[in-house]
Amino acid sequence: MADSLGEIMTERKKIIVVGAGAAGMMAAGQAALSGAETILLEKMARPGMKLAITGKGRCNLTNIAPIPEFIGHFGRNGRFLRQAFHRFFNDDLILFFESKGLLLTKERGGRVFPTKGKAQQVVKVFVDWLDKCGVKVKYNSAVTELLVTENGVAGVVCNGKRIAADAVILSTGGACYPATGSTGDGYPMAQQLGHSVVTVRPALVPLVTKGGARKMADLNLRNIGVRLIIDGKKAAEGFGEVTFANYGVTGPVILTLSAVAVDALQTQKKVELILDLKPALDDKKLDARLLRDFAKRDKETIASILRGLLPREMVEVCLEEIEVPADRVGHSVTAVERKKLRHWLKNFRITVIDHRPLKEAIVTAGGVTLAEVNPRTMESQKVKNLFFTGELLDLQADTGGYNLQAAFSTGWLAGNCAAIGTVVE
Ligand SMILES: Cc1cc2nc3c(=O)[nH]c(=O)nc-3n(C[C@H](O)[C@H](O)[C@H](O)COP(=O)(O)OP(=O)(O)OC[C@H]3O[C@@H](n4cnc5c(N)ncnc54)[C@H](O)[C@@H]3O)c2cc1C
């Protein structure tokens, strides 16, 4: 990673970065280090408000997965990030933070967090660094319009005033968690300059269900197999943690499957989840376990025996769905009822009727069309000297630190390229 490319600058450019989120702060610092006079305009009173709540306040800032695997977490659009990742990737990001005194720790699944577990520290590193780089940061500064001439972008309108610039980096983020400042402002600005925007919709979003699942609010289950069924066919699957809520289901596996579920719901398809509550036991082992439990505790009620297999909140739902009375005693459970129970434990079916709104999504799917942005520089293919970064682009990934790395990498590339034209290898 090159921290400064300023020595090869020939004349000082003026660059405006819009949005002091993950991508915008990285872009602004890099532009300044590369010799540009850089102004960072943020509409909120503080920088990095979303960054400060990431990873449940701990900030999962990247993942140690190698580039091909990393890109795979972005689905089909991931290829767009190849160039940006080749220029500035997870090892560069780790070095970036550690060289500024922020200790990092690798956790389960290759996720990287600040060792002290505080996302706010990440924001502080940026604030100090931007100051050192000489970036002029202006808060309470909302950009409402981009100014253009026949030569490309020429500045912005901020708080009703025109500010001229040689290049503008748009880092306004997506449209979820709007209280953090990310209210989708960049989409109409891009559209006004001729860019197309892929329909904005929630990704990594909880799902609304009907039926029994809602009775289990706050229940958290680990090591669960989940299949996503669309119009009767398996569309995706996952394994891990599922959390029940009074509206439906959430948790890492559900969030990961949600993007596919949202698209199916929007086209009026039937969406179901099938939970395997006993993934470690195949049908034979599970039957042996049930036979043993029913024989050993033959005078107890089935409700009480099932407490050895399921959390309390699930027992009632289970018995209701397999239609066995809760007071049936162990020795009188029939082979047919046991089969129904076995099937339920391996195939707890939940109907998904909706998703939670965009404002509750962790990431915004859709955004500025990637085919209209140069992946080597992040510059618009339509308007010269206009650059796009981060979640504003039509990119979204699974949980695991991938989204923030994409914001940092695209910000890094845009900052350097806006300042010097191209990045020298
Ligand atoms: C609850 C939550 C937890 C998350 N946890 C993780 C995680 O642990 N790991 C991970 O990889 N990803 C995580 N994400 C996703 C990640 O935070 C985003 O993908 C990332 O922040 C996108 O960065 P960005 O710079 O593109 O946009 P943002 O971080 O959203 O920043 C955009 C900035 O632009 C400003 N802005 C907007 N419009 C204007 C305007 N008109 N004028 C001036 N300023 C403007 C906003 O105020 C904001 O500060 C999480 C998201 C949420 C909501």
The ligand as an SDF file (V2000), in Angstrom:
LIG
                    3D

 53 58  0  0  0  0  0  0  0  0999 V2000
  -26.3420   -1.5560   12.0380 C   0  0  0  0  0  0  0  0  0  0  0  0
  -25.2950   -1.7790   10.9710 C   0  0  0  0  0  0  0  0  0  0  0  0
  -24.2170   -2.5870   11.2530 C   0  0  0  0  0  0  0  0  0  0  0  0
  -23.2550   -2.8360   10.2610 C   0  0  0  0  0  0  0  0  0  0  0  0
  -22.1700   -3.6010   10.5780 N   0  0  0  0  0  0  0  0  0  0  0  0
  -21.2250   -3.8270    9.6340 C   0  0  0  0  0  0  0  0  0  0  0  0
  -20.0390   -4.5430    9.9540 C   0  0  0  0  0  0  0  0  0  0  0  0
  -19.7900   -4.8940   11.1240 O   0  0  0  0  0  0  0  0  0  0  0  0
  -19.1570   -4.8000    8.9550 N   0  0  0  0  0  0  0  0  0  0  0  0
  -19.3630   -4.3660    7.6590 C   0  0  0  0  0  0  0  0  0  0  0  0
  -18.5310   -4.6460    6.7940 O   0  0  0  0  0  0  0  0  0  0  0  0
  -20.4420   -3.6100    7.3460 N   0  0  0  0  0  0  0  0  0  0  0  0
  -21.3580   -3.3310    8.2930 C   0  0  0  0  0  0  0  0  0  0  0  0
  -22.4470   -2.5480    7.9820 N   0  0  0  0  0  0  0  0  0  0  0  0
  -22.5200   -1.9580    6.6150 C   0  0  0  0  0  0  0  0  0  0  0  0
  -21.5770   -0.7510    6.5240 C   0  0  0  0  0  0  0  0  0  0  0  0
  -21.7430    0.0620    7.6500 O   0  0  0  0  0  0  0  0  0  0  0  0
  -21.8260    0.0590    5.2510 C   0  0  0  0  0  0  0  0  0  0  0  0
  -21.7830   -0.7760    4.1360 O   0  0  0  0  0  0  0  0  0  0  0  0
  -20.7850    1.1850    5.1280 C   0  0  0  0  0  0  0  0  0  0  0  0
  -20.8650    2.0520    6.2290 O   0  0  0  0  0  0  0  0  0  0  0  0
  -20.9670    1.9680    3.8310 C   0  0  0  0  0  0  0  0  0  0  0  0
  -20.0300    3.0120    3.8400 O   0  0  0  0  0  0  0  0  0  0  0  0
  -20.2570    4.3320    2.9870 P   0  0  0  0  0  0  0  0  0  0  0  0
  -19.1250    5.2240    3.3070 O   0  0  0  0  0  0  0  0  0  0  0  0
  -20.5050    3.9760    1.5650 O   0  0  0  0  0  0  0  0  0  0  0  0
  -21.6160    4.9550    3.5240 O   0  0  0  0  0  0  0  0  0  0  0  0
  -21.9900    5.5050    4.9900 P   0  0  0  0  0  0  0  0  0  0  0  0
  -21.1350    4.8710    6.0110 O   0  0  0  0  0  0  0  0  0  0  0  0
  -23.4520    5.3060    5.0860 O   0  0  0  0  0  0  0  0  0  0  0  0
  -21.6250    7.0380    4.9400 O   0  0  0  0  0  0  0  0  0  0  0  0
  -22.2990    7.9710    4.1340 C   0  0  0  0  0  0  0  0  0  0  0  0
  -22.0980    9.3520    4.7320 C   0  0  0  0  0  0  0  0  0  0  0  0
  -22.5540   10.3320    3.8090 O   0  0  0  0  0  0  0  0  0  0  0  0
  -23.2510   11.3440    4.5070 C   0  0  0  0  0  0  0  0  0  0  0  0
  -24.1770   11.9980    3.5860 N   0  0  0  0  0  0  0  0  0  0  0  0
  -25.2590   11.4580    2.9920 C   0  0  0  0  0  0  0  0  0  0  0  0
  -25.8520   12.3310    2.1870 N   0  0  0  0  0  0  0  0  0  0  0  0
  -25.1220   13.4810    2.2660 C   0  0  0  0  0  0  0  0  0  0  0  0
  -25.2580   14.7710    1.6550 C   0  0  0  0  0  0  0  0  0  0  0  0
  -26.2430   15.0510    0.8030 N   0  0  0  0  0  0  0  0  0  0  0  0
  -24.3320   15.7180    1.9470 N   0  0  0  0  0  0  0  0  0  0  0  0
  -23.3150   15.4580    2.8260 C   0  0  0  0  0  0  0  0  0  0  0  0
  -23.1760   14.2690    3.4390 N   0  0  0  0  0  0  0  0  0  0  0  0
  -24.0560   13.2770    3.1560 C   0  0  0  0  0  0  0  0  0  0  0  0
  -23.9440   10.5820    5.6220 C   0  0  0  0  0  0  0  0  0  0  0  0
  -24.3420   11.4280    6.6810 O   0  0  0  0  0  0  0  0  0  0  0  0
  -22.8780    9.5790    6.0040 C   0  0  0  0  0  0  0  0  0  0  0  0
  -22.0190   10.0820    7.0070 O   0  0  0  0  0  0  0  0  0  0  0  0
  -23.4020   -2.2640    8.9580 C   0  0  0  0  0  0  0  0  0  0  0  0
  -24.4940   -1.4360    8.7010 C   0  0  0  0  0  0  0  0  0  0  0  0
  -25.4330   -1.1850    9.6880 C   0  0  0  0  0  0  0  0  0  0  0  0
  -26.5910   -0.2790    9.3810 C   0  0  0  0  0  0  0  0  0  0  0  0
  1  2  1  0
  2  3  1  0
  2 52  2  0
  3  4  2  0
  4  5  1  0
  4 50  1  0
  5  6  2  0
  6  7  1  0
  6 13  1  0
  7  8  2  0
  7  9  1  0
  9 10  1  0
 10 11  2  0
 10 12  1  0
 12 13  2  0
 13 14  1  0
 14 15  1  0
 14 50  1  0
 15 16  1  0
 16 17  1  0
 16 18  1  0
 18 19  1  0
 18 20  1  0
 20 21  1  0
 20 22  1  0
 22 23  1  0
 23 24  1  0
 24 25  2  0
 24 26  1  0
 24 27  1  0
 27 28  1  0
 28 29  2  0
 28 30  1  0
 28 31  1  0
 31 32  1  0
 32 33  1  0
 33 34  1  0
 33 48  1  0
 34 35  1  0
 35 36  1  0
 35 46  1  0
 36 37  1  0
 36 45  1  0
 37 38  2  0
 38 39  1  0
 39 40  1  0
 39 45  2  0
 40 41  1  0
 40 42  2  0
 42 43  1  0
 43 44  2  0
 44 45  1  0
 46 47  1  0
 46 48  1  0
 48 49  1  0
 50 51  2  0
 51 52  1  0
 52 53  1  0
M  END
$$$$
